[in-house]
């Protein structure tokens, strides 16, 4: 997915204006949840979204949607990761 396509999808799904989220190389976040839904697309590096039953490895152009309350962890690859993130 291109960044323009992702931005259109955010708007179509009712997400707010996106922001960049930057993760340091080999960042390894703990399992947590948010009180908001998030939709994110990798724009640089490699990102791993850890869910309770799987880990999704994401490269540039890959995207995901994490509903409010879903337990997950956020990890970056060896060169870090930058994501474009919209929330609602």
Phi, psi and omega in degrees: 000139177276165179297320178297318178296319179297315179300321177295320179293321176302312180298315181299328182265004175083021178276155179282182179301130183284160177226161175277138172240121184251129179246131179293157177308134179059023175302139184223094183278156179279160176297130182202177174221168179238159175268018177221158173273148180226145174232129187223146175232135178286126177250342177208143173079206180230138183231140177240124177258111180269123176250173183296333183239001180196165172236124178265123176266123187239137178247178180307130180095343177280150180219164179212164175230129181240111180294154176306138177087351182284127176289134180198165172233157183237123183227149178246156177283188186294340177255008182086188180203147171235131179239147169263120190236130172245147180230160173207000000 
